[in-house]
């Protein structure tokens, strides 16, 4: 039976489908709330599919499917099959497998410790904690509140009764109640473990209320030592609770998801909120093998979280509505208040993961990182060739005085400072940024054409449509407007102005393309301002000395070279001045500044 015939027989039901190649290997696993409608989308005309999806479809030789009762069942089955078969075209889940967990060991007199290896032996694991400091602070809190063991002894009933062990140092300093010698019963010890589990699940508020009640009861019964103990425990719990509280504690339970997507990677974060506290945070990178919408990617991430940590709370907060529905969950997008603040916090965690990955890539694979930046910029600006050579221009003047311009050069997305150039405006009178921009581009590229130097792939003009139009005129006068792509970058909204397009282009504030363009624009501004400041300072110094009758340009230069500044010249003695410009010149200088005083 042909593959297209099989698609025609698929049911309109929730389920999971698998694509197989000619060798019978599963190359893609997907979920659907309507199997027939979803799978049919892959077999549209080739021009309706993106390049990666066309490549996958060309390898499909067979189709298998499984019908399930609900979308949630499809989500979990898809997640399990992806982990089992690792299909070539599915999203690659890159998580932090080395993140720390807190383990409550399944054993007699359980230990509580930090581990990075999860072993399915019946022990309880809490985490993972993307911030190791948080895990260590919890361990410190537990060790201060509860007297539990940290040793690895086999504390079975038989071993304790044989008297094989002796109390260790922790028992002598009251950090452990020495279960190894029978100083505490297993029931009493396990009551401590139950409270620890309650803390790790986020139930700190309840423990604070219980300790407050016990403190008051002990005080009423005149058991003041016990009351003091409950008070100290309550204060330690309250201190931890205050640090953990991120929203109003009236928000009992919520799960928060966020996603930041690039072309091929998505960075997701998950937060679990209990009594206003973050009790769990988990971030993951998802590498997309074929074109998938952010809604689909977020759905896959939610499925991974359900697979790892179990059922979600009834309230689920998201930035976009995913392509799944989970029974019993209210999935929604908040726009203000504490819930919106939580969503922003989750987004910052996802952005932090993205920033870390970019820094690692930049450090470990610098060439690959540069090529990726250039390729992204080419795609975002719809350029015919990769913009490996970019030049940016900026004008500087104060009320038309000392007008200058700067040209900075980026190669492969990074500054090439040896190619930076300054320009003193020669033909424009007054503060005319438009004409100044035209003059500078004319001078820059007419010289490059004369000397046979390669022209840039992209020109960025610091300014709006006015500066861009005059810059384009300069290129047209030289006949090179078709050889170089030129854009303007306006400061107010960071919009990109493209010649001939009345609508500005707005890139995502977090996109690498916009960051590169802003970097080169800011570098051109910095370089131009520095040159303008130096030129203005020099002109002010020269004009002050040039006002002295009898002191010519040569004498000015001698004085400035020797004394470095006008202030030092004013303070100089007649002898020191005479040593440089003679006694007659010294008399003129001293006489001038005495009159000024």
C-alpha positions as CSV (number, residue, x, y, z in Angstrom):
1,X,0.0,0.0,0.0
2,X,1.3,3.5,-0.9
3,X,2.1,5.9,1.9
4,X,-0.5,8.4,0.7
5,X,-3.1,5.7,0.8
6,X,-2.2,4.9,4.4
7,X,-2.7,8.6,5.2
8,X,-6.2,8.4,3.8
9,X,-7.2,5.6,6.2
10,X,-6.0,7.4,9.3
11,X,-8.7,8.2,11.9
12,X,-9.8,11.7,13.0
13,X,-8.6,10.8,16.6
14,X,-5.9,11.8,19.0
15,X,-2.8,9.7,18.7
16,X,0.9,9.4,17.8
17,X,2.4,8.7,14.4
18,X,5.8,7.4,13.4
19,X,7.6,7.9,10.0
20,X,9.9,5.1,8.9
21,X,12.6,5.1,6.2
22,X,13.3,2.3,3.6
23,X,15.3,0.4,6.2
24,X,12.5,0.4,8.7
25,X,14.2,2.9,11.0
26,X,11.9,5.4,12.8
27,X,13.0,8.9,11.6
28,X,10.2,11.0,13.2
29,X,7.7,10.7,16.0
30,X,4.8,13.2,16.3
31,X,1.6,13.7,18.2
32,X,-1.8,14.9,17.0
33,X,-5.2,15.7,18.3
34,X,-6.4,14.7,14.8
35,X,-4.1,12.1,13.2
36,X,-5.5,12.3,9.7
37,X,-5.5,16.1,9.4
38,X,-2.0,16.4,11.0
39,X,-0.2,13.7,9.0
40,X,-1.8,15.0,5.7
41,X,0.0,18.3,6.1
42,X,3.3,16.6,5.4
43,X,2.2,15.4,2.0
44,X,1.2,18.8,0.5
45,X,3.0,20.1,-2.6
46,X,6.8,20.4,-2.0
47,X,6.7,24.2,-2.4
48,X,4.3,24.5,0.6
49,X,7.0,22.8,2.9
50,X,10.2,24.3,4.2
51,X,13.6,22.9,3.2
52,X,14.1,20.7,6.3
53,X,10.6,19.2,6.2
54,X,11.0,18.4,2.5
55,X,14.2,16.6,3.2
56,X,12.5,14.5,5.9
57,X,9.4,13.7,3.7
58,X,11.7,12.5,0.9
59,X,12.9,9.7,3.2
60,X,9.5,8.5,4.4
61,X,8.8,5.0,3.2
62,X,6.2,3.8,5.8
63,X,3.9,5.1,8.4
64,X,2.7,3.7,11.7
65,X,0.3,5.2,14.2
66,X,-1.2,4.6,17.7
67,X,-4.6,5.9,18.7
68,X,-5.0,7.1,22.3
69,X,-7.8,8.5,24.4
70,X,-6.7,12.1,25.1
71,X,-4.1,14.6,24.0
72,X,-2.3,14.2,27.3
73,X,-1.8,10.5,26.6
74,X,-0.5,11.4,23.1
75,X,1.9,13.9,24.7
76,X,3.4,11.3,27.1
77,X,3.5,8.5,24.5
78,X,5.3,10.8,22.0
79,X,7.9,11.8,24.7
80,X,8.5,8.1,25.6
81,X,8.9,7.0,22.0
82,X,11.3,9.9,21.2
83,X,13.5,8.9,24.2
84,X,13.4,5.2,23.2
85,X,14.2,5.6,19.4
86,X,16.0,8.9,19.2
87,X,14.6,9.7,15.7
88,X,16.8,11.7,13.4
89,X,14.4,14.5,12.7
90,X,12.9,15.0,16.2
91,X,13.8,17.8,18.5
92,X,17.0,17.1,20.4
93,X,16.5,17.6,24.1
94,X,19.6,19.0,25.8
95,X,19.1,19.2,29.5
96,X,21.4,19.8,32.5
97,X,22.0,16.2,33.5
98,X,24.6,17.3,35.9
99,X,22.3,19.7,37.8
100,X,22.2,18.8,41.5
101,X,19.2,17.0,43.1
102,X,18.4,16.6,46.8
103,X,18.0,12.9,47.7
104,X,16.1,11.5,50.6
105,X,17.6,8.0,50.6
106,X,15.3,4.9,51.0
107,X,17.0,3.2,53.9
108,X,16.7,2.7,57.7
109,X,17.2,6.2,59.2
110,X,17.3,8.0,55.9
111,X,20.0,10.4,54.9
112,X,19.4,13.7,53.0
113,X,22.2,14.8,50.7
114,X,23.0,16.5,47.3
115,X,23.6,14.2,44.3
116,X,24.0,14.6,40.6
117,X,23.1,11.0,39.8
118,X,19.5,9.9,40.0
119,X,19.2,6.2,40.8
120,X,15.7,4.5,40.6
121,X,16.0,2.7,44.0
122,X,12.8,4.0,45.6
123,X,14.6,7.1,47.1
124,X,12.8,10.5,46.8
125,X,14.5,13.1,44.6
126,X,13.8,16.8,44.6
127,X,15.0,19.2,41.9
128,X,16.9,19.5,39.8
129,X,18.3,22.8,41.0
130,X,19.7,25.0,38.2
131,X,21.4,27.0,40.9
132,X,23.7,24.8,43.0
133,X,23.8,27.4,45.8
134,X,20.1,27.0,46.3
135,X,20.6,23.2,46.9
136,X,23.4,23.8,49.4
137,X,21.3,26.5,51.3
138,X,18.5,23.9,51.7
139,X,21.0,21.3,53.0
140,X,22.3,23.9,55.5
141,X,18.8,24.8,56.6
142,X,18.0,21.1,57.1
143,X,21.2,20.4,59.1
144,X,20.5,23.4,61.4
145,X,16.9,22.4,62.0
146,X,17.1,18.6,62.3
147,X,19.5,16.2,63.9
148,X,19.8,13.6,61.2
149,X,22.8,11.4,60.3
150,X,25.2,12.0,57.4
151,X,27.2,8.7,57.8
152,X,26.8,5.8,55.3
153,X,26.5,3.1,58.0
154,X,24.1,0.2,57.6
155,X,21.7,1.0,60.4
156,X,19.6,-2.1,60.3
157,X,17.9,-3.1,63.5
158,X,20.2,-6.2,63.9
159,X,23.4,-4.1,63.5
160,X,22.3,-1.6,66.1
161,X,21.3,-4.3,68.6
162,X,24.7,-5.9,68.2
163,X,26.3,-2.7,69.4
164,X,28.7,-2.6,66.4
165,X,28.9,1.3,66.3
166,X,30.0,4.2,68.4
167,X,28.7,7.8,68.4
168,X,30.7,10.0,66.1
169,X,31.7,13.7,66.4
170,X,28.3,14.9,65.1
171,X,26.6,13.2,68.0
172,X,28.9,14.7,70.5
173,X,28.3,18.3,69.2
174,X,24.5,17.6,69.1
175,X,24.3,17.6,65.2
176,X,22.9,14.1,65.2
177,X,20.9,12.0,67.7
178,X,23.0,9.0,67.2
179,X,20.5,6.4,65.8
180,X,23.6,4.1,65.4
181,X,23.5,3.4,69.1
182,X,19.7,3.5,69.5
183,X,19.4,7.0,71.0
184,X,16.4,7.7,68.8
185,X,13.6,5.5,67.6
186,X,12.9,5.0,63.9
187,X,9.4,6.5,64.3
188,X,10.8,9.7,65.9
189,X,13.6,9.9,63.3
190,X,11.1,9.5,60.4
191,X,8.9,12.3,61.8
192,X,11.9,14.6,61.1
193,X,12.2,13.2,57.6
194,X,8.5,13.9,56.9
195,X,9.0,17.5,57.9
196,X,12.2,17.7,55.6
197,X,10.2,16.3,52.7
198,X,7.5,18.9,53.4
199,X,10.1,21.7,53.2
200,X,11.5,20.3,50.0
201,X,8.0,20.2,48.5
202,X,7.5,23.9,49.4
203,X,5.4,23.5,52.5
204,X,7.5,25.9,54.6
205,X,4.5,28.1,55.5
206,X,2.6,25.2,57.1
207,X,5.7,24.3,59.2
208,X,6.0,27.9,60.4
209,X,2.4,27.9,61.5
210,X,2.8,24.5,63.3
211,X,6.0,25.7,65.1
212,X,4.3,28.9,66.2
213,X,1.4,26.9,67.7
214,X,3.9,24.6,69.4
215,X,5.8,27.5,70.8
216,X,2.7,29.1,72.3
217,X,1.6,25.9,73.8
218,X,5.0,25.2,75.4
219,X,5.0,28.8,76.8
220,X,1.5,28.3,78.3
221,X,2.7,25.1,79.9
222,X,5.8,26.9,81.2
223,X,8.1,24.7,79.1
224,X,10.3,27.7,78.2
225,X,13.3,25.7,76.8
226,X,11.0,23.9,74.4
227,X,9.3,27.2,73.5
228,X,12.8,28.7,72.7
229,X,13.6,25.7,70.5
230,X,10.3,26.1,68.6
231,X,11.0,29.9,68.2
232,X,14.5,29.3,66.8
233,X,13.2,26.8,64.3
234,X,10.4,29.1,63.3
235,X,12.8,32.0,62.8
236,X,15.1,29.8,60.6
237,X,12.2,28.6,58.5
238,X,10.8,32.2,58.2
239,X,14.2,33.5,57.1
240,X,14.3,30.8,54.3
241,X,10.7,31.4,53.5
242,X,11.3,35.2,53.1
243,X,14.2,34.5,50.7
244,X,12.1,32.1,48.6
245,X,8.9,34.1,48.4
246,X,8.6,35.6,45.0
247,X,4.9,36.4,44.8
248,X,1.9,36.8,47.1
249,X,1.6,33.7,49.2
250,X,-2.1,33.6,48.4
251,X,-1.1,32.0,45.0
252,X,-1.2,28.5,46.3
253,X,0.0,26.4,43.3
254,X,1.0,27.2,39.7
255,X,3.3,25.9,37.0
256,X,5.1,28.5,34.8
257,X,6.6,27.8,31.4
258,X,8.5,30.2,29.1
259,X,10.3,29.8,25.7
260,X,12.8,31.8,23.7
261,X,13.2,30.6,20.1
262,X,15.9,31.1,17.4
263,X,16.0,29.6,14.0
264,X,17.0,26.1,15.1
265,X,17.2,26.3,18.9
266,X,14.7,27.0,21.6
267,X,15.4,27.7,25.2
268,X,12.7,26.8,27.7
269,X,12.3,27.2,31.5
270,X,9.9,25.7,34.0
271,X,9.1,27.0,37.5
272,X,6.9,25.3,40.0
273,X,5.3,27.7,42.6
274,X,3.9,26.5,45.9
275,X,2.6,29.0,48.6
276,X,4.3,31.8,46.7
277,X,7.7,30.1,46.6
278,X,9.7,28.7,43.8
279,X,10.2,25.0,44.8
280,X,11.5,23.8,41.4
281,X,13.3,25.4,38.5
282,X,14.4,23.6,35.3
283,X,15.8,24.9,32.1
284,X,16.4,23.0,28.8
285,X,17.7,23.6,25.3
286,X,15.6,22.1,22.5
287,X,17.3,21.7,19.1
288,X,14.8,21.6,16.2
289,X,15.6,19.2,13.4
290,X,12.7,20.3,11.2
291,X,10.6,23.5,11.0
292,X,8.3,23.6,14.1
293,X,6.2,26.5,15.5
294,X,6.9,27.8,19.0
295,X,3.5,26.4,20.1
296,X,4.6,22.9,19.1
297,X,8.0,23.3,20.7
298,X,6.4,24.5,24.0
299,X,4.1,21.5,23.9
300,X,7.0,19.2,23.6
301,X,8.7,20.8,26.5
302,X,5.6,20.6,28.7
303,X,5.4,16.9,27.8
304,X,9.0,16.4,28.9
305,X,8.2,18.1,32.2
306,X,5.2,15.9,32.8
307,X,7.3,12.8,31.9
308,X,10.0,13.8,34.4
309,X,8.1,15.3,37.3
310,X,4.6,14.0,37.0
311,X,1.2,15.8,36.9
312,X,1.0,19.6,36.6
313,X,-0.9,21.9,38.9
314,X,-4.4,23.1,37.9
315,X,-3.0,26.5,36.9
316,X,-0.5,26.6,34.1
317,X,1.0,30.0,33.1
318,X,2.5,30.3,29.6
319,X,3.7,33.1,27.2
320,X,1.9,31.4,24.2
321,X,-0.9,28.8,24.1
322,X,0.8,25.5,23.3
323,X,-0.6,23.0,20.7
324,X,-1.8,20.6,23.5
325,X,-4.6,20.4,26.0
326,X,-4.1,18.8,29.4
327,X,-7.2,17.6,31.2
328,X,-7.8,19.3,34.5
329,X,-5.3,22.2,33.7
330,X,-6.2,25.8,33.1
331,X,-3.5,27.0,30.6
332,X,-3.6,30.8,30.2
333,X,-1.4,33.9,29.4
334,X,-1.3,36.6,32.2
335,X,-0.9,40.2,31.2
336,X,-0.4,41.9,34.6
337,X,0.1,41.3,38.3
338,X,2.1,38.7,40.1
339,X,1.4,36.0,37.4
340,X,2.9,38.2,34.7
341,X,5.9,38.9,37.0
342,X,6.4,35.1,37.4
343,X,6.2,34.7,33.6
344,X,8.9,37.3,33.2
345,X,11.1,35.6,35.8
346,X,10.8,32.4,33.9
347,X,11.7,34.2,30.7
348,X,14.8,35.6,32.3
349,X,15.9,32.1,33.3
350,X,15.4,30.9,29.7
351,X,17.4,33.9,28.5
352,X,20.2,33.1,30.9
353,X,20.4,29.6,29.5
354,X,20.6,31.0,26.0
355,X,23.3,33.5,27.0
356,X,25.4,30.8,28.7
357,X,25.1,28.6,25.5
358,X,26.2,31.5,23.3
359,X,29.2,32.3,25.5
360,X,30.2,28.6,25.5
361,X,29.9,28.5,21.7
362,X,31.8,31.7,21.3
363,X,34.6,30.4,23.5
364,X,34.8,26.8,22.3
365,X,33.9,27.3,18.6
366,X,34.6,30.9,17.7
367,X,34.6,30.4,13.9
368,X,31.3,28.5,14.0
369,X,29.9,31.2,16.2
370,X,31.0,34.0,13.8
371,X,29.5,32.1,10.8
372,X,26.2,31.7,12.7
373,X,25.9,35.4,13.4
374,X,26.6,36.3,9.8
375,X,24.2,33.8,8.5
376,X,21.4,35.0,10.8
377,X,22.0,38.6,9.8
378,X,21.9,37.6,6.1
379,X,18.5,35.9,6.7
380,X,17.0,38.7,8.8
381,X,17.9,41.5,6.4
382,X,17.2,39.3,3.3
383,X,20.6,39.8,1.8
384,X,21.9,38.1,-1.3
385,X,25.3,37.3,0.2
386,X,26.6,36.9,3.8
387,X,27.5,40.3,5.3
388,X,31.1,39.4,6.2
389,X,32.3,43.0,5.7
390,X,30.1,45.7,7.3
391,X,30.8,49.4,7.5
392,X,28.8,51.9,9.6
393,X,28.9,55.7,9.5
394,X,28.1,58.4,12.1
395,X,28.2,62.2,12.1
396,X,29.3,64.4,15.1
397,X,29.1,68.2,15.6
398,X,27.9,70.7,18.2
399,X,25.8,73.5,16.6
400,X,27.8,73.0,13.4
401,X,31.3,73.4,15.0
402,X,34.1,71.0,14.1
403,X,31.9,68.6,12.1
404,X,33.4,65.2,11.8
405,X,32.3,61.7,10.8
406,X,33.4,58.2,11.6
407,X,33.5,54.9,9.8
408,X,33.9,51.7,11.7
409,X,34.4,48.3,10.1
410,X,33.2,44.8,11.3
411,X,34.5,41.6,9.7
412,X,32.7,38.4,10.5
413,X,30.6,40.1,13.1
414,X,33.5,41.5,15.2
415,X,35.3,44.9,15.1
416,X,38.3,45.3,12.8
417,X,39.8,48.4,14.5
418,X,42.7,48.7,12.1
419,X,40.2,49.6,9.4
420,X,38.4,52.4,11.3
421,X,38.6,55.8,9.7
422,X,37.9,59.5,10.7
423,X,36.7,62.2,8.4
424,X,36.8,66.0,8.9
425,X,33.8,67.5,7.0
426,X,35.2,69.8,4.3
427,X,32.4,70.9,1.9
428,X,29.4,71.3,4.2
429,X,28.8,74.5,6.2
430,X,26.9,74.3,9.5
431,X,25.0,71.4,11.1
432,X,23.7,69.4,8.1
433,X,23.8,65.7,8.9
434,X,22.3,64.7,5.6
435,X,24.8,66.5,3.4
436,X,27.7,65.4,5.7
437,X,26.7,61.8,5.3
438,X,26.6,62.1,1.5
439,X,30.1,63.8,1.5
440,X,31.6,61.1,3.7
441,X,30.3,58.2,1.6
442,X,31.4,59.8,-1.6
443,X,34.9,60.3,-0.2
444,X,35.1,56.8,1.3
445,X,33.9,54.7,-1.7
446,X,35.3,56.8,-4.5
447,X,38.8,56.2,-3.0
448,X,38.1,52.5,-2.5
449,X,37.0,52.3,-6.2
450,X,40.2,54.1,-7.3
451,X,42.5,51.9,-5.3
452,X,40.6,48.7,-6.3
453,X,39.7,47.7,-2.7
454,X,36.8,45.3,-2.2
455,X,33.5,47.1,-1.3
456,X,31.6,46.1,1.9
457,X,28.7,43.7,1.8
458,X,26.5,45.9,4.0
459,X,26.5,49.6,4.9
460,X,24.7,50.8,8.1
461,X,23.9,54.5,8.5
462,X,23.3,55.8,12.0
463,X,20.0,57.7,11.5
464,X,16.6,57.7,9.9
465,X,15.3,57.9,6.4
466,X,16.8,61.3,5.7
467,X,20.4,60.2,6.3
468,X,19.7,57.0,4.5
469,X,18.4,58.8,1.4
470,X,21.4,61.1,1.1
471,X,23.8,58.1,1.6
472,X,21.9,56.2,-1.2
473,X,22.3,59.3,-3.5
474,X,26.1,59.1,-2.9
475,X,26.2,55.4,-4.0
476,X,24.0,56.2,-7.0
477,X,26.3,59.0,-8.1
478,X,29.2,56.4,-8.1
479,X,27.0,53.7,-9.8
480,X,27.5,51.2,-7.0
481,X,23.9,51.2,-5.5
482,X,23.3,47.7,-6.8
483,X,26.6,46.3,-5.5
484,X,26.2,47.2,-1.8
485,X,23.2,46.7,0.5
486,X,22.5,49.8,2.7
487,X,20.2,50.2,5.7
488,X,19.6,52.9,8.3
489,X,19.3,52.2,12.0
490,X,17.2,54.7,13.9
491,X,17.9,55.1,17.6
492,X,14.4,55.8,19.0
493,X,12.8,52.4,18.4
494,X,15.8,50.6,16.9
495,X,13.9,50.2,13.7
496,X,15.8,49.3,10.5
497,X,15.1,51.5,7.5
498,X,15.4,49.8,4.1
499,X,15.5,51.9,0.9
500,X,12.3,51.7,-1.1
501,X,10.3,50.1,1.8
502,X,8.0,52.5,3.6
503,X,7.6,50.1,6.5
504,X,10.6,49.9,8.9
505,X,11.8,46.4,9.9
506,X,11.6,45.6,13.6
507,X,13.8,42.7,14.8
508,X,13.3,40.9,18.1
509,X,15.1,42.8,20.9
510,X,17.0,39.5,21.9
511,X,18.0,38.6,18.3
512,X,21.7,38.4,17.6
513,X,21.2,40.4,14.3
514,X,19.9,43.4,16.2
515,X,22.6,43.2,18.8
516,X,25.3,43.2,16.1
517,X,23.7,46.2,14.3
518,X,23.4,48.1,17.6
519,X,27.0,47.2,18.5
520,X,28.4,48.5,15.3
521,X,26.2,51.7,15.5
522,X,27.3,52.4,19.1
523,X,30.9,51.7,18.2
524,X,30.7,54.3,15.3
525,X,29.1,56.8,17.7
526,X,31.9,56.2,20.3
527,X,34.7,56.5,17.7
528,X,33.2,59.7,16.2
529,X,32.5,61.4,19.5
530,X,36.1,60.7,20.7
531,X,37.5,62.3,17.5
532,X,35.2,65.2,17.7
533,X,36.1,65.9,21.4
534,X,39.8,65.8,20.6
535,X,39.4,68.1,17.6
536,X,37.3,70.5,19.6
537,X,39.8,70.6,22.5
538,X,42.7,71.2,20.2
539,X,40.9,74.1,18.4
540,X,40.0,75.7,21.7
541,X,43.7,75.5,22.9
542,X,45.0,76.8,19.6
543,X,42.5,79.7,19.5
544,X,43.5,80.9,22.9
545,X,47.2,81.1,22.1
546,X,46.6,82.5,18.6
547,X,44.9,85.6,20.2
548,X,48.2,86.7,21.6
549,X,49.7,89.4,19.3
550,X,53.3,88.6,18.3
551,X,52.9,84.8,18.8
552,X,52.7,82.9,15.5
553,X,51.8,79.2,14.7
554,X,55.4,78.0,15.0
555,X,55.8,79.5,18.5
556,X,52.4,78.1,19.5
557,X,53.6,74.6,18.5
558,X,56.8,74.9,20.4
559,X,55.0,76.0,23.6
560,X,52.4,73.2,23.4
561,X,54.9,70.6,22.6
562,X,57.0,71.6,25.6
563,X,54.4,72.6,28.2
564,X,51.5,70.2,27.0
565,X,48.7,72.6,28.0
566,X,47.8,76.3,28.2
567,X,47.3,76.0,32.0
568,X,51.0,75.1,32.3
569,X,52.0,77.9,30.1
570,X,50.2,80.3,32.3
571,X,52.0,79.0,35.4
572,X,55.5,79.0,33.7
573,X,58.2,81.4,34.9
574,X,59.9,83.8,32.5
575,X,63.1,81.8,32.5
576,X,61.4,78.5,31.5
577,X,59.4,80.3,28.8
578,X,62.6,82.1,27.5
579,X,64.4,78.7,27.3
580,X,61.8,77.6,24.7
581,X,60.9,80.7,22.7
582,X,63.4,83.4,23.8
583,X,63.2,86.3,26.2
584,X,61.2,88.5,23.9
585,X,58.5,85.8,23.4
586,X,58.5,85.2,27.1
587,X,57.8,88.8,27.9
588,X,54.9,88.8,25.4
589,X,53.3,85.7,27.0
590,X,53.7,86.9,30.6
591,X,52.4,90.4,29.7
592,X,49.3,88.9,27.9
593,X,48.3,86.6,30.8
594,X,49.0,89.3,33.4
595,X,46.6,91.6,31.6
596,X,44.0,88.7,31.4
597,X,44.3,88.3,35.1
